Amino acid sequence: MRVTQPARFAIRWTGVVTWLLLIWVSVALIPGAAAQPDRVVAIGDIHGAVGQFRLLLETAGLTDSSQRWTTVKCVG
């Protein structure tokens, strides 16, 4: 029996879709993988600018005026 070109394409496409579906399902089953944060705050190297860094943390709502962490929803 001879396999035609469209049939080969369909077989190849089915394999690709199957693998993508398996990857999607395996990632979806990881606990917390689908959870998205409310916001992301990224801070680079401060190079001795401690005062500005503290102000930045306070402005972002990550610390209070006493330099204490104000949230538990931070990921390091």
ZADO-1210 file (C-alpha; in nm, 4 decimals, padded with zeros to 6 digits):
<atoms>
<atom x="00.0000" y="00.0000" z="00.0000" code="MET" pos="1"/>
<atom x="00.1381" y="00.3376" z="-00.1018" code="ARG" pos="2"/>
<atom x="00.1092" y="00.6349" z="00.1371" code="VAL" pos="3"/>
<atom x="00.0302" y="00.9602" z="-00.0409" code="THR" pos="4"/>
<atom x="00.1913" y="01.2963" z="00.0352" code="GLN" pos="5"/>
<atom x="-00.1155" y="01.4384" z="00.2196" code="PRO" pos="6"/>
<atom x="-00.1303" y="01.1259" z="00.4349" code="ALA" pos="7"/>
<atom x="00.2369" y="01.1651" z="00.5306" code="ARG" pos="8"/>
<atom x="00.1720" y="01.5277" z="00.6230" code="PHE" pos="9"/>
<atom x="-00.1293" y="01.4278" z="00.8344" code="ALA" pos="10"/>
<atom x="00.0704" y="01.1596" z="01.0160" code="ILE" pos="11"/>
<atom x="00.3540" y="01.4049" z="01.0859" code="ARG" pos="12"/>
<atom x="00.1121" y="01.6776" z="01.1989" code="TRP" pos="13"/>
<atom x="-00.0697" y="01.4368" z="01.4299" code="THR" pos="14"/>
<atom x="00.2602" y="01.3455" z="01.5967" code="GLY" pos="15"/>
<atom x="00.3523" y="01.7103" z="01.6507" code="VAL" pos="16"/>
<atom x="00.0106" y="01.7932" z="01.7953" code="VAL" pos="17"/>
<atom x="00.0278" y="01.4911" z="02.0250" code="THR" pos="18"/>
<atom x="00.3666" y="01.5958" z="02.1652" code="TRP" pos="19"/>
<atom x="00.2545" y="01.9552" z="02.2158" code="LEU" pos="20"/>
<atom x="-00.0587" y="01.8350" z="02.3933" code="LEU" pos="21"/>
<atom x="00.1459" y="01.6091" z="02.6226" code="LEU" pos="22"/>
<atom x="00.3835" y="01.8938" z="02.7091" code="ILE" pos="23"/>
<atom x="00.0940" y="02.1321" z="02.7739" code="TRP" pos="24"/>
<atom x="-00.0831" y="01.8836" z="03.0022" code="VAL" pos="25"/>
<atom x="00.2348" y="01.8011" z="03.1954" code="SER" pos="26"/>
<atom x="00.3079" y="02.1718" z="03.2560" code="VAL" pos="27"/>
<atom x="-00.0549" y="02.2414" z="03.3492" code="ALA" pos="28"/>
<atom x="-00.0396" y="01.9701" z="03.6157" code="LEU" pos="29"/>
<atom x="00.2606" y="02.1267" z="03.7935" code="ILE" pos="30"/>
<atom x="00.1264" y="02.2881" z="04.1124" code="PRO" pos="31"/>
<atom x="00.1476" y="02.6648" z="04.0952" code="GLY" pos="32"/>
<atom x="00.2677" y="02.6730" z="03.7344" code="ALA" pos="33"/>
<atom x="-00.0427" y="02.8561" z="03.6174" code="ALA" pos="34"/>
<atom x="-00.0477" y="03.1050" z="03.9051" code="ALA" pos="35"/>
<atom x="00.0448" y="03.4546" z="03.7935" code="GLN" pos="36"/>
<atom x="00.1599" y="03.7271" z="04.0330" code="PRO" pos="37"/>
<atom x="-00.0327" y="04.0518" z="04.0690" code="ASP" pos="38"/>
<atom x="00.2821" y="04.2427" z="03.9754" code="ARG" pos="39"/>
<atom x="00.6557" y="04.1970" z="03.9317" code="VAL" pos="40"/>
<atom x="00.9171" y="04.4236" z="04.0870" code="VAL" pos="41"/>
<atom x="01.2710" y="04.3689" z="03.9541" code="ALA" pos="42"/>
<atom x="01.5692" y="04.5446" z="04.1116" code="ILE" pos="43"/>
<atom x="01.9249" y="04.5321" z="03.9815" code="GLY" pos="44"/>
<atom x="02.2605" y="04.5921" z="04.1483" code="ASP" pos="45"/>
<atom x="02.2341" y="04.8968" z="04.3782" code="ILE" pos="46"/>
<atom x="02.6097" y="04.9880" z="04.3803" code="HIS" pos="47"/>
<atom x="02.6134" y="05.1603" z="04.7187" code="GLY" pos="48"/>
<atom x="02.2905" y="05.3580" z="04.6717" code="ALA" pos="49"/>
<atom x="02.1391" y="05.2185" z="04.9900" code="VAL" pos="50"/>
<atom x="01.9250" y="05.5254" z="05.0653" code="GLY" pos="51"/>
<atom x="01.7706" y="05.5251" z="04.7162" code="GLN" pos="52"/>
<atom x="01.7282" y="05.1490" z="04.7353" code="PHE" pos="53"/>
<atom x="01.5371" y="05.1753" z="05.0636" code="ARG" pos="54"/>
<atom x="01.3189" y="05.4506" z="04.9165" code="LEU" pos="55"/>
<atom x="01.2527" y="05.2316" z="04.6130" code="LEU" pos="56"/>
<atom x="01.1488" y="04.9391" z="04.8342" code="LEU" pos="57"/>
<atom x="00.9207" y="05.1643" z="05.0362" code="GLU" pos="58"/>
<atom x="00.7693" y="05.3251" z="04.7245" code="THR" pos="59"/>
<atom x="00.7032" y="04.9828" z="04.5740" code="ALA" pos="60"/>
<atom x="00.5257" y="04.8852" z="04.8962" code="GLY" pos="61"/>
<atom x="00.7705" y="04.6092" z="04.9811" code="LEU" pos="62"/>
<atom x="00.8885" y="04.7683" z="05.3073" code="THR" pos="63"/>
<atom x="00.7469" y="05.0150" z="05.5562" code="ASP" pos="64"/>
<atom x="00.9197" y="05.3287" z="05.6892" code="SER" pos="65"/>
<atom x="01.0988" y="05.1140" z="05.9503" code="SER" pos="66"/>
<atom x="01.2541" y="04.8980" z="05.6733" code="GLN" pos="67"/>
<atom x="01.0393" y="04.5944" z="05.7626" code="ARG" pos="68"/>
<atom x="00.8958" y="04.3722" z="05.4893" code="TRP" pos="69"/>
<atom x="00.5274" y="04.4462" z="05.4381" code="THR" pos="70"/>
<atom x="00.4268" y="04.1545" z="05.2177" code="THR" pos="71"/>
<atom x="00.4550" y="03.7787" z="05.2074" code="VAL" pos="72"/>
<atom x="00.3761" y="03.7584" z="04.8354" code="LYS" pos="73"/>
<atom x="00.7385" y="03.8160" z="04.7284" code="CYS" pos="74"/>
<atom x="00.9374" y="03.5603" z="04.5321" code="VAL" pos="75"/>
<atom x="01.3133" y="03.5874" z="04.5504" code="GLY" pos="76"/>
</atoms>
